[in-house]
Amino acid sequence: MTLDSIFIGGNPESWDELKKRYRQKLTVTLYRPLNLDNIENFADTALSEVIDLTSEITKKYKEDKDIPNNTTISREQEDSAFKYYELINMEEVLESISEVKAEIDQIKTYIKSNIPLTSEVVIPPQSNTENNFGIHDGTLDKRKIFPRLLTLLYVLKHDFSITPEQVTITSSTTEKVMLRKEPYVRLNIPNIDRLVYICDEEGNASYIFDTNKLTEYGLNLLDIDHSDKGDLNNLLTTHKGLGKRLIQTSNWREQMKDCLENDFSENNQAHTDVETEISIQPKTEFISKSEKAGLSFEDFQEQVKTQWLINGQQTEGGIKKWYKQEYKRKNIQGKRLHPGWQINSEDKYKKQGKWKSWPELLGLEPERRKTFEVIADYSDFEKQVREQWAINGSGGKSQWYLDEYKKVDTNGDSLHPGWPAMPYNEYKNRGWKSWPKLMGEKHDRFREYFEAFEEFQRQVKEQWLTNGKGNIDNIDEWYKAESEKEDSEGNYVHPGWPVSPRGKYAKDGWHGWHKLLGIEGVKREVFESPIYDEFEKQVRGQWAVSGDPKKSVVDWYRKECMRKGEDGEFIHKNWPYDPYTEYKNKGWKTWPGMVGLSEK
């Protein structure tokens, strides 16, 4: 419904103040923006306001029509009252509000009982903020909870007709020593090619990725899960068009919808570190049944067929890929060219029993593919794919393969009869590594497997002794360069080294580079350590002088602990080298908490 549709007719200049007041009240209710602060009570508030307004209007209507006040007004008379004041049918308004309320309530119920939990920490804290309780002046920071997951699932259902059941949702976990008490939740949304990481706790940004770009760049889910926020921010900066980092803003709902619906510009900034006001036209969440129904299948089919004849046949990647691109197109005013199309049209018309296939939608013959025996040996399959890729390969590798796999000759026979539909399943543990490797290209720096912590520690210590430059302050740069080394054939020298060992091994024994390399084995005279409160006071005082919030607290402390004065004596004689062991159950909480830092 639009603002103008609230009224049936009449000249705005001639309306009296009473009609204007009813109009304003109804407009405020129907066009109130839904956001993170009000979603949980959004529909209840609207329903209560509309009921109160209905009561007020019918009471005034009785007065104007000389209807006794004790007379119960019928539904027909109620409709007459709204027509009298030239307002829309209130039954339709109440019905649309009730539908929104039902959507939100159903999603709340789904979240409580249908989301599996993994024991892994997804998006672990950064090294200089990990395990931070956020203690300031002896008090624990309390963080506000925003219903971001609820809002995201509502946007998917309301704006894209994608139900929670069509989304693969996995909740991670947190650890007691972490500042963040609410876990990140991962949502894989195949209908719109999106992967979203979201946390309801204040101070935690949301991350939205284009899954086609992930495949194109050779990235995988495991590495994204184990990357900390610094790694993800770097990933978004260095991989154009990959995704977006979305922070809390007043129009978060609309910004999230924009990230789900539109491609990520390859020229814009990857982060939304300030509130970016996107253009928002007045809109209502309360859509009538006729508007929600959209195009009939026949009208939709006619529009798609017409557009396909204009520009579809020249588009590479198949009908479905063309449709997704065409669906997103906008005019110079920023409005969609095909407002009646839905990203989820296939599912919508399947429910009506009218959908058959994309080719048949366009009046084409359905694709037929004969069954062939899959190539048994992975190396033979890889050779064929690489040869074909050298001829016409371009763009996203997984999409290219799928398009190539479907190709047939003039007789309808497959051009690649031995190729499997899902090679990553067919050749799992039999040679498959990744899409880039299949095409003969180098991996991105992200890995498909990781060494166990003990083996990783052994390898790193050995390599550090071989070519480490001896300066522990530069170990991050050394590790990055060493982990990305390739041999003459383009394979990683250290294929099991993660890009973020701090994140990957947070639960498996990681306590900083010094601990990993065994540098804390340096002997120093034992002095009596002070009680924790006094120790923390000393450390914070030194941190204020020489600490750097952008670097590792652990590495800073180790270096400071071993620092000597001109007399050759340790400057901080009473500082234990391993404070987390010395003060365990005696006040110790976290490395960042020790120096008064909070996670950002």
C-alpha positions in Angstrom: 0.0 0.0 0.0 1.2 3.5 -0.7 0.7 6.7 1.2 -1.9 7.8 -1.3 -3.8 4.5 -1.0 -4.7 5.3 2.6 -7.4 7.5 1.1 -10.1 6.6 -1.3 -10.4 10.1 -2.7 -11.1 13.8 -2.1 -9.2 17.0 -2.3 -6.5 17.3 0.4 -7.0 21.1 0.6 -10.7 20.6 1.6 -10.2 17.9 4.3 -10.9 19.0 7.8 -8.6 18.6 10.8 -10.3 15.5 12.0 -9.7 13.6 8.8 -6.1 14.8 8.8 -5.5 13.6 12.3 -6.8 10.1 11.5 -4.7 10.1 8.4 -1.6 11.1 10.3 -2.2 8.5 13.0 -2.7 5.7 10.5 0.3 6.8 8.5 2.6 6.8 11.6 1.5 3.3 12.4 1.7 1.8 8.9 4.9 3.5 7.9 6.9 3.2 11.1 10.3 1.8 10.1 11.1 -1.7 11.4 14.5 -1.8 13.0 16.6 -3.8 15.6 15.2 -1.8 18.5 11.6 -2.5 17.8 11.2 -5.7 15.8 10.3 -7.9 18.8 7.2 -5.7 19.6 6.8 -4.1 16.2 3.6 -5.8 15.1 2.1 -5.9 18.6 2.5 -2.1 18.8 0.9 -1.5 15.4 -2.0 -3.8 16.2 -2.7 -2.0 19.5 -2.5 1.4 17.8 -4.9 0.3 15.0 -7.4 -1.1 17.4 -7.3 2.1 19.4 -7.7 4.2 16.3 -10.6 2.0 15.1 -12.3 2.5 18.5 -11.8 6.3 18.2 -13.1 6.5 14.6 -16.2 4.4 15.3 -17.0 6.4 18.4 -16.9 9.6 16.4 -18.8 8.0 13.5 -21.7 7.1 16.0 -21.8 10.8 17.0 -21.9 12.0 13.5 -24.6 9.5 12.4 -26.7 9.8 15.7 -26.1 6.1 16.5 -26.8 5.4 20.2 -23.5 5.1 22.0 -24.4 1.8 23.7 -25.1 0.2 20.3 -22.7 -2.5 19.2 -21.3 -1.5 15.8 -21.2 -4.2 13.2 -18.3 -5.0 10.8 -20.2 -3.4 8.0 -20.8 -0.2 10.0 -17.1 -0.2 11.0 -16.2 -0.4 7.2 -18.7 2.4 6.6 -17.0 4.5 9.3 -13.6 4.3 7.5 -15.2 5.0 4.2 -16.9 8.0 5.7 -13.6 9.4 6.7 -12.1 8.3 3.4 -9.6 5.8 4.8 -8.8 2.3 3.6 -10.6 -0.8 4.7 -9.4 -1.5 8.3 -10.0 -5.3 8.0 -7.3 -5.4 5.4 -5.0 -3.4 7.6 -5.6 -5.7 10.6 -5.0 -8.8 8.4 -1.7 -7.6 7.1 -0.5 -6.6 10.6 -1.5 -10.0 11.9 0.5 -11.7 9.1 3.6 -9.7 10.0 3.1 -10.6 13.7 2.8 -14.3 12.7 6.0 -14.1 10.6 8.0 -12.7 13.5 6.5 -15.1 16.1 7.3 -18.1 13.9 10.9 -17.0 13.4 11.3 -16.5 17.1 10.1 -20.1 17.7 12.4 -21.4 15.0 15.4 -19.7 16.4 14.8 -21.3 19.9 14.5 -24.9 18.7 15.9 -25.5 15.2 19.5 -24.1 15.1 22.3 -26.6 15.5 25.3 -25.7 17.7 28.9 -26.4 16.9 31.6 -26.6 19.5 33.9 -24.4 17.5 34.5 -20.7 18.1 33.6 -19.0 14.9 35.4 -15.6 14.2 37.6 -15.8 17.3 38.8 -12.7 19.0 41.8 -10.8 17.7 45.2 -11.5 19.2 45.4 -8.1 21.0 41.9 -8.4 22.3 41.4 -12.2 22.8 39.9 -13.5 26.0 39.0 -10.0 27.2 36.5 -9.6 29.9 36.2 -5.8 29.4 37.0 -4.8 33.0 37.3 -1.1 33.6 37.7 0.4 37.1 36.8 -3.0 38.6 33.4 -3.3 36.9 32.4 -5.6 34.1 31.1 -4.0 30.9 27.6 -5.0 30.0 26.8 -5.2 26.4 23.4 -4.7 24.8 21.8 -7.5 22.8 20.3 -6.6 19.4 18.0 -9.2 17.7 20.1 -9.2 14.5 19.5 -12.9 13.7 15.7 -12.4 14.1 15.8 -9.3 11.9 17.9 -11.0 9.2 15.6 -14.0 9.1 12.6 -11.7 8.9 14.1 -9.8 6.0 14.7 -13.0 4.2 11.1 -14.2 4.7 9.4 -10.8 4.2 11.5 -9.4 1.4 12.8 -12.5 -0.4 10.2 -15.1 0.4 13.0 -17.3 1.8 12.0 -19.3 4.9 14.4 -20.3 7.7 14.1 -23.9 6.5 15.7 -22.8 3.2 18.8 -21.4 5.0 21.6 -23.5 6.5 22.0 -22.0 10.0 24.8 -23.0 12.4 25.5 -21.3 15.8 29.0 -21.4 17.1 30.1 -21.2 20.7 32.1 -18.9 23.0 34.6 -19.5 25.8 34.3 -18.3 29.4 37.4 -16.1 29.1 36.0 -14.2 26.1 34.5 -10.8 26.3 32.0 -11.8 23.7 29.3 -13.8 25.4 27.0 -14.3 22.4 28.3 -16.5 19.6 28.5 -15.8 15.9 25.9 -17.5 13.8 26.7 -18.6 10.3 23.9 -18.5 7.6 24.4 -20.1 4.2 21.7 -18.8 1.9 22.0 -20.6 -1.5 18.9 -18.9 -3.1 20.7 -15.6 -3.2 24.3 -16.8 -3.1 25.1 -15.3 0.3 27.1 -16.4 3.4 26.4 -14.3 6.5 28.1 -14.2 9.9 26.0 -12.4 12.5 26.2 -11.9 16.3 23.5 -10.3 18.4 25.9 -8.8 20.9 26.7 -5.1 20.8 30.1 -4.2 19.3 30.2 -7.1 16.8 29.9 -6.4 13.1 28.1 -8.6 10.7 29.9 -10.0 7.7 28.2 -10.8 4.4 30.0 -12.7 1.6 29.0 -13.4 -2.1 29.4 -17.2 -2.3 30.2 -17.0 -6.0 33.1 -14.7 -5.3 34.3 -17.1 -2.5 34.5 -19.9 -5.0 36.1 -17.6 -7.6 38.8 -16.6 -5.2 39.3 -20.2 -4.1 38.2 -19.5 -0.5 36.5 -22.1 1.7 34.2 -22.1 4.7 36.7 -23.4 7.2 39.1 -20.6 6.8 36.4 -18.0 7.1 35.2 -19.6 10.3 38.6 -19.5 11.8 39.6 -16.0 10.7 39.5 -13.3 13.3 38.0 -9.8 12.6 41.3 -8.4 11.5 41.8 -11.3 9.0 38.2 -10.8 7.7 38.7 -7.1 7.2 41.9 -7.7 5.3 40.2 -10.3 3.2 37.4 -7.9 2.2 40.0 -5.2 1.4 42.2 -7.4 -0.8 39.4 -9.4 -2.6 37.3 -7.0 -4.6 33.6 -7.5 -4.6 33.8 -10.3 -2.1 31.6 -8.9 0.6 30.8 -6.3 3.2 31.4 -5.6 6.9 28.2 -4.1 8.3 28.2 -2.3 11.7 25.3 -1.1 13.8 23.4 1.8 12.2 19.9 3.2 12.5 19.0 1.8 9.1 20.6 -1.6 9.6 17.6 -3.5 8.2 17.7 -1.7 4.9 21.5 -1.9 4.6 21.3 -5.7 5.3 18.7 -6.0 2.6 20.9 -4.1 0.2 23.8 -6.4 0.9 21.6 -9.4 0.3 20.1 -8.1 -2.9 22.8 -6.3 -4.8 26.3 -7.1 -5.9 29.1 -5.7 -3.9 30.8 -2.8 -5.7 34.4 -3.6 -6.6 35.2 0.1 -6.2 33.5 0.9 -2.9 35.1 0.5 0.5 34.7 -2.9 2.0 33.9 -1.7 5.5 30.9 0.3 6.8 32.7 1.9 9.7 30.5 4.9 9.7 26.7 5.1 9.3 26.1 5.2 5.5 22.7 6.5 4.8 21.4 4.6 1.8 18.4 6.1 -0.1 15.2 4.9 1.7 11.8 5.7 0.3 8.8 5.6 2.7 7.6 2.0 2.8 5.4 -0.2 5.0 6.0 -3.7 6.3 2.2 -4.3 6.1 1.5 -5.4 2.6 -1.9 -6.5 1.4 -2.5 -10.0 0.1 -3.0 -8.7 -3.5 0.3 -6.9 -3.4 2.1 -9.8 -1.8 0.8 -12.2 -4.3 2.7 -10.3 -7.1 2.5 -11.4 -10.7 0.4 -14.4 -11.8 2.6 -17.2 -13.2 1.3 -16.4 -16.7 2.2 -12.6 -16.4 5.5 -13.5 -14.9 6.3 -16.0 -17.7 5.4 -13.5 -20.4 7.6 -10.8 -18.9 10.6 -13.1 -18.5 10.2 -14.5 -22.0 10.1 -11.0 -23.5 13.2 -9.9 -21.6 15.1 -13.1 -22.5 14.5 -12.3 -26.2 16.0 -8.8 -25.7 19.2 -9.6 -23.8 19.1 -13.2 -22.4 20.4 -15.2 -25.3 23.7 -13.3 -25.4 24.4 -13.9 -21.7 26.8 -16.6 -20.7 26.1 -18.8 -17.7 22.7 -20.2 -18.4 19.1 -19.0 -17.8 19.1 -19.0 -14.0 22.3 -16.9 -13.8 20.8 -14.5 -16.4 17.6 -14.2 -14.4 19.5 -13.3 -11.2 21.4 -10.6 -13.0 18.3 -9.3 -14.6 16.3 -9.3 -11.4 18.9 -6.9 -9.8 18.9 -4.4 -12.6 17.7 -0.9 -11.8 17.0 2.3 -13.7 18.8 5.6 -13.3 16.5 6.5 -10.4 17.6 3.4 -8.5 14.3 1.6 -8.9 14.1 -2.1 -10.0 13.3 -2.6 -13.6 11.2 -5.7 -12.8 9.3 -4.9 -9.6 7.1 -8.0 -10.0 9.9 -10.5 -10.2 11.2 -12.3 -7.1 14.6 -13.7 -6.4 12.8 -16.8 -5.2 10.4 -17.1 -8.1 11.2 -20.7 -8.8 10.0 -21.7 -5.3 7.0 -19.4 -5.4 5.5 -20.9 -8.5 6.5 -24.5 -7.5 4.1 -24.1 -4.6 1.4 -23.1 -7.0 2.1 -26.3 -9.1 2.9 -24.3 -12.2 6.7 -24.4 -12.3 8.5 -27.0 -14.4 12.0 -25.8 -15.3 13.8 -22.7 -16.5 13.9 -23.8 -20.1 10.2 -24.5 -20.1 9.5 -21.1 -18.5 10.9 -19.6 -21.7 9.1 -22.0 -23.9 12.3 -24.0 -24.7 12.8 -27.7 -24.7 13.8 -29.0 -21.2 17.4 -30.0 -20.9 18.0 -33.7 -21.2 21.2 -35.4 -20.1 21.9 -39.1 -20.7 23.5 -41.1 -17.9 27.2 -41.9 -18.4 29.7 -43.6 -16.3 31.8 -41.1 -14.4 35.5 -40.9 -15.2 37.1 -43.2 -12.5 40.6 -41.7 -12.3 40.8 -38.2 -10.9 43.9 -37.3 -12.9 42.1 -38.2 -16.2 39.2 -36.1 -15.2 41.5 -33.2 -14.1 43.3 -33.4 -17.5 40.0 -33.1 -19.4 38.8 -30.2 -17.3 42.1 -28.3 -17.6 42.1 -28.7 -21.3 38.6 -27.3 -21.6 39.3 -24.5 -19.2 42.3 -23.4 -21.3 39.9 -23.1 -24.3 37.0 -21.1 -22.8 37.5 -20.8 -19.0 36.5 -17.5 -17.4 34.8 -16.1 -14.4 33.8 -18.2 -11.4 35.3 -21.7 -11.7 32.4 -23.6 -10.1 29.8 -21.8 -12.2 31.9 -22.3 -15.4 32.2 -26.0 -14.6 28.4 -26.4 -14.0 27.7 -24.6 -17.3 30.2 -26.7 -19.2 28.9 -29.9 -17.6 25.4 -29.1 -18.9 26.4 -28.5 -22.5 25.1 -30.9 -25.2 25.7 -31.4 -28.9 23.1 -31.1 -31.7 21.8 -34.6 -30.9 21.3 -33.8 -27.2 24.3 -35.8 -26.1 26.6 -34.5 -23.4 29.8 -32.8 -24.6 31.5 -34.1 -21.4 29.9 -37.5 -20.7 32.3 -38.6 -18.0 32.1 -35.5 -15.9 30.3 -35.8 -12.5 27.8 -33.1 -11.5 29.6 -32.6 -8.1 33.3 -33.5 -8.5 34.1 -32.4 -5.0 31.9 -35.2 -3.7 32.8 -37.8 -6.4 36.5 -37.4 -5.9 36.6 -36.6 -2.2 39.7 -38.3 -0.7 40.6 -39.4 -4.2 42.5 -36.4 -5.5 40.0 -33.5 -5.1 41.5 -30.3 -3.5 39.7 -27.2 -4.8 38.3 -25.5 -7.8 41.5 -23.5 -8.5 43.6 -26.6 -8.3 41.2 -28.5 -10.6 41.8 -25.7 -13.2 45.6 -25.9 -12.7 45.8 -22.6 -10.9 47.5 -21.7 -7.6 45.5 -21.7 -4.4 44.6 -18.6 -2.6 46.5 -18.4 0.7 43.6 -20.0 2.5 44.0 -23.8 3.2 41.8 -26.8 3.0 43.3 -28.6 6.0 45.4 -27.6 9.0 48.1 -29.4 11.0 47.3 -30.5 14.6 48.7 -27.9 17.0 51.6 -30.0 18.2 52.7 -30.7 14.6 52.2 -27.1 13.6 54.3 -25.9 16.6 57.1 -28.4 15.6 57.1 -27.2 12.0 57.1 -23.5 12.9 59.9 -23.9 15.5 62.0 -25.9 13.0 61.5 -23.3 10.3 62.2 -20.4 12.6 65.5 -21.9 13.6 66.3 -22.4 9.9 65.6 -19.0 8.5 63.9 -16.9 11.2 65.5 -13.5 11.5 65.7 -13.7 15.3 63.6 -10.6 16.0 60.4 -11.8 17.6 58.9 -8.4 17.0 58.8 -9.1 13.2 57.5 -12.7 13.5 54.0 -11.8 12.0 55.7 -10.6 8.8 58.0 -13.6 8.8 55.1 -16.1 9.3 53.0 -14.5 6.6 55.8 -14.7 4.1 56.8 -18.2 5.1 53.2 -19.6 5.1 52.7 -18.3 1.5 55.8 -19.8 0.1 55.4 -22.0 -3.0 57.6 -24.6 -4.6 58.4 -24.7 -8.3 55.1 -26.4 -9.1 53.0 -23.7 -7.4 52.2 -25.9 -4.3 52.5 -24.6 -0.8 55.6 -25.4 1.1 53.6 -25.4 4.3 50.1 -26.5 3.2 48.8 -27.0 6.7 49.7 -23.6 8.2 46.6 -21.5 8.8 46.5 -17.8 7.9 45.5 -17.0 11.5 47.1 -19.4 14.0 45.8 -17.3 16.9 42.3 -18.0 15.8 42.7 -21.5 14.6 44.5 -22.8 17.7 42.8 -20.5 20.3 41.4 -23.6 22.1 44.3 -26.0 21.4 47.2 -24.4 23.3 48.0 -21.0 21.6 49.6 -18.6 24.1 51.5 -16.3 21.8 54.6 -16.6 19.6 57.0 -16.8 22.5 55.3 -19.8 23.9 55.0 -21.4 20.5 58.7 -21.0 19.8 59.8 -22.0 23.3 61.5 -18.6 23.8 60.1 -18.4 27.4 62.7 -21.1 28.2 65.1 -18.2 29.1 66.1 -18.6 32.7 65.6 -15.7 35.1 66.0 -15.4 38.8 62.7 -16.2 40.7 61.4 -13.4 42.8 58.2 -13.3 44.9 55.3 -12.1 42.7 52.9 -9.5 44.1 49.2 -10.1 44.6 47.3 -9.9 41.4 45.8 -6.4 42.0 49.3 -4.9 42.6 50.7 -6.8 39.6 47.9 -5.6 37.3 48.5 -2.0 38.5 52.2 -2.3 37.6 51.5 -3.8 34.2 48.9 -1.2 33.3 51.3 1.5 34.3 54.0 0.2 32.0 51.5 -0.5 29.2 50.5 3.2 29.3 54.1 4.0 28.6 55.1 1.4 26.0 52.1 -0.6 25.0 50.5 -0.6 21.5 46.8 -1.6 21.3 47.4 -2.6 17.6 49.9 -5.3 18.5 49.8 -8.5 20.6 49.5 -8.0 24.3 51.2 -11.3 24.9 54.2 -10.5 22.8 54.5 -7.0 24.4 54.4 -8.6 27.9 57.0 -11.2 27.1 59.4 -8.6 25.7 58.8 -6.3 28.7 59.2 -9.1 31.2 62.6 -9.9 29.8 63.8 -6.3 29.5 66.9 -5.4 31.5 68.3 -2.1 32.7 71.8 -0.7 32.3 72.9 -2.8 35.3 72.0 -6.0 33.5 69.2 -6.7 36.0 65.6 -7.4 35.0 63.6 -4.2 35.3 60.4 -6.0 36.4 61.9 -8.6 38.7 58.5 -9.5 40.3 56.7 -10.1 37.1 56.1 -13.8 36.4 56.8 -14.9 32.8 53.5 -16.9 32.7 51.0 -14.7 34.6 48.1 -16.8 33.5 49.7 -19.8 35.3 50.9 -17.8 38.3 47.6 -16.0 38.9 45.2 -18.8 37.9 42.3 -18.7 40.3 43.9 -15.7 42.0 42.5 -12.9 39.9 43.8 -13.7 36.4 41.2 -13.2 33.6 42.7 -12.4 30.2 45.7 -10.8 28.5 43.8 -7.7 27.3 42.0 -7.5 30.6 45.3 -7.3 32.3 46.2 -4.1 30.5 42.7 -2.7 30.5 41.8 -3.3 26.8 38.4 -4.2 25.4 37.5 -6.1 22.2 36.7 -3.8 19.3 
